[in-house]
Amino acid sequence: MEINVITLFPDMVKQTLSYGVIGKAIEQGLLVLNCFNPRDFADNKHRRVDDKPFGGGAGMVMMYDPLIKTLDHIKRLGSNLGQVIFLSPQGEKMLQSHCNEWAKQENITLICGRYEGVDQRFIEEHVDLEISIGDYVISGGEMAACVAIDALGRQIEGVLGSEESAASDSFMNGRLGYPQYTRSDLLGQSGVPSVLLSGHHEDIRKWRDDQSLKLTKMRRPELLEGTSES
Ligand SMILES: C[S@@+](CC[C@H](N)C(=O)[O-])C[C@H]1O[C@@H](n2cnc3c(N)ncnc32)[C@H](O)[C@@H]1O
């Protein structure tokens, strides 16, 4: 899968995604990450990418022209833009289901805002979807884009090794995950539910299933609404 990221801070995105399973997926070419900086396409005198908002008010706004020129450049390279997604607190809230869907695509293009955001005309003309990572404001779309890429990357075949699996992750089956325990020299086996030490796979599967359901009912009952488990 190929992901284009339009960002004023390409190194921040590349660096953040260079660790762990996602870093390995990029190294192996399972995930191709192309970053483009709109500043490279700002042909005004000082290569400015932002300007004051019409109507006044605080802050600056990312200008239409460098953004559209960046998109044109990507198209000229022969790369498919796929769905164009603007990371924005005003967007619909990102869910696991969005990430699963993106992971099936060959291309997507993520736009990272900075300052007070992006000229609305660019959003209306060129953005297919606005996505928020939560009800809070961060300083730029880069971290939001990295969250999206990490979450979708885990769903691409071959990205997680055989010892890791997304199948038991929270939200994969509409529930939270179950508690995990491992070896401790300091604690020994104290506090570990005995079923996990029993070696009985069916009992362990059932215990995990019960724990996952219990935790979901307690912490996120809305996830179960409309299911037989609510
Ligand atoms: C300082 S924010 C601008 C916030 C904007 N003035 C508003 O109130 O909606 C700058 C950029 O960070 C990104 N951003 C901030 N919060 C985000 C969130 N919750 N989800 C996704 N992107 C976010 C967006 O790309 C946004 O354009």
The ligand as an SDF file (V2000), in Angstrom:
LIG
                    3D

 27 29  0  0  0  0  0  0  0  0999 V2000
   -4.1470   23.9690   15.8520 C   0  0  0  0  0  0  0  0  0  0  0  0
   -5.0270   22.8650   14.8350 S   0  0  0  0  0  0  0  0  0  0  0  0
   -6.2840   23.9180   14.1660 C   0  0  0  0  0  0  0  0  0  0  0  0
   -7.5540   23.8030   14.9040 C   0  0  0  0  0  0  0  0  0  0  0  0
   -8.6720   24.6400   14.3090 C   0  0  0  0  0  0  0  0  0  0  0  0
   -8.4300   26.0310   14.5170 N   0  0  0  0  0  0  0  0  0  0  0  0
   -9.9860   24.2420   14.9420 C   0  0  0  0  0  0  0  0  0  0  0  0
  -10.3350   24.8230   15.9590 O   0  0  0  0  0  0  0  0  0  0  0  0
  -10.6530   23.3300   14.4360 O   0  0  0  0  0  0  0  0  0  0  0  0
   -3.9450   22.6450   13.4810 C   0  0  0  0  0  0  0  0  0  0  0  0
   -4.1220   21.3470   12.7300 C   0  0  0  0  0  0  0  0  0  0  0  0
   -3.8900   20.2550   13.5980 O   0  0  0  0  0  0  0  0  0  0  0  0
   -4.6170   19.1210   13.1630 C   0  0  0  0  0  0  0  0  0  0  0  0
   -5.4590   18.6420   14.2700 N   0  0  0  0  0  0  0  0  0  0  0  0
   -5.6850   19.2460   15.4480 C   0  0  0  0  0  0  0  0  0  0  0  0
   -6.4860   18.5280   16.2340 N   0  0  0  0  0  0  0  0  0  0  0  0
   -6.7880   17.3980   15.5500 C   0  0  0  0  0  0  0  0  0  0  0  0
   -7.5980   16.2650   15.8220 C   0  0  0  0  0  0  0  0  0  0  0  0
   -8.2590   16.1360   16.9560 N   0  0  0  0  0  0  0  0  0  0  0  0
   -7.6840   15.3120   14.8780 N   0  0  0  0  0  0  0  0  0  0  0  0
   -7.0200   15.4180   13.7020 C   0  0  0  0  0  0  0  0  0  0  0  0
   -6.2430   16.4820   13.3880 N   0  0  0  0  0  0  0  0  0  0  0  0
   -6.1300   17.4690   14.2900 C   0  0  0  0  0  0  0  0  0  0  0  0
   -5.4470   19.5700   11.9580 C   0  0  0  0  0  0  0  0  0  0  0  0
   -4.7780   19.1920   10.7690 O   0  0  0  0  0  0  0  0  0  0  0  0
   -5.4720   21.0770   12.1300 C   0  0  0  0  0  0  0  0  0  0  0  0
   -5.6720   21.7440   10.9080 O   0  0  0  0  0  0  0  0  0  0  0  0
  1  2  1  0
  2  3  1  0
  2 10  1  0
  3  4  1  0
  4  5  1  0
  5  6  1  0
  5  7  1  0
  7  8  2  0
  7  9  1  0
 10 11  1  0
 11 12  1  0
 11 26  1  0
 12 13  1  0
 13 14  1  0
 13 24  1  0
 14 15  1  0
 14 23  1  0
 15 16  2  0
 16 17  1  0
 17 18  1  0
 17 23  2  0
 18 19  1  0
 18 20  2  0
 20 21  1  0
 21 22  2  0
 22 23  1  0
 24 25  1  0
 24 26  1  0
 26 27  1  0
M  CHG  2   2   1   9  -1
M  END
$$$$
